[in-house]
Amino acid sequence: MLINEYGAVQRHLEPSHVADLLIPVPDDWKVVRAVVRSAEAFFRSKETADEASEAMLIGLTEAVPEPQVETSAGEIVGSPVDTGPADPIR
């Protein structure tokens, strides 16, 4: 918080660096309740998207075999490619 530059990155923050920062707190939380609920919904949707992305990657990793490759020593490693059914989605 000591650097005043556009795009500056503060590498490590200690309590003394942020002790004097003012954090606005409303007198009546009803004023910002909709914003808080929207933020909570955003964070839930982000967590759901992250979980779905991870599941997709795991499924893809399991569905697509590691291709066979020949090492510099001439050894074949990996799994033979299995093309599976013609149209696995339908």
N, C-alpha and C positions, 0 to 999 in steps of 0.2 A: 504494500500500500504506500510505499515510499516513492515509487517511481511514477511520474506523471507523464507517461508517453502513450500514444495511441498503439494499441496492440501489445502493451507490456504484459509479461507473464510474471506473476509473483510466485516464486518457486516454493516458498515455505512460509506459512503464516503462524505467528505466535500470538497468544492472547493480547500482548501489548500492541501488536499491529492493528488490531480491530477493536480495542477497548473503547475508543472514542467515537466509533461509528454510531450514528443514530439510526434506530430501527423504528419506523412509524407503526404505532399500534392504535387502531381506532378505539374511540370511547365506546362505540356501539358496534359489536361484531355483526349485527344484522346488515350493516352497510356493505360489508365485504363477503357475506356468506355465500352469495352466488359465485363470486370469484374463487373462493376456497373450494366450493363443491366442483367447479369446473376444473380446477387444478387437480383435485383428487381423482376425478374421472379421467383426466389426461394421464396421470401416473398409472392408474389401473389399466388403461388401454395400452400403454407402453409396455407394461409387464406382460399383458396378454400377448401382444405382438412379439415380444422377445421369446416367450415360451413357444409360440407357434413357429417362429423362425428356427429355434433350436430343434424342435420336433421334426421340422421339414429337413433340416440338415442331417439329423440322425437317420431318418427314413431314406434319404437320398444315398447316404453312405452305405446303408445296408442293402439298398436295391441295386446299386451300381457296383459291380465287382471291380476289384483292383485289376488293371490290365496286366497282361504278361509282358515282360520286358527282358531283353537279353543284357546281361551284365558284360563288362569289359572282359571277363574271364570266359564268356560264352555260356554262362549258366542262365537258364530260363527261370525267372521268379515271377510271382504273382499268380492270379487265378485265370483260368481260361475264361474268355468272355462268353456269357450265356445270354443270348438275345431274348430269351423268354417268349411269352405269347406275342402274337402279331400286334394286338392292341390291348395292353393291360388295363387301360382306363375304362373301357366299355364292358 
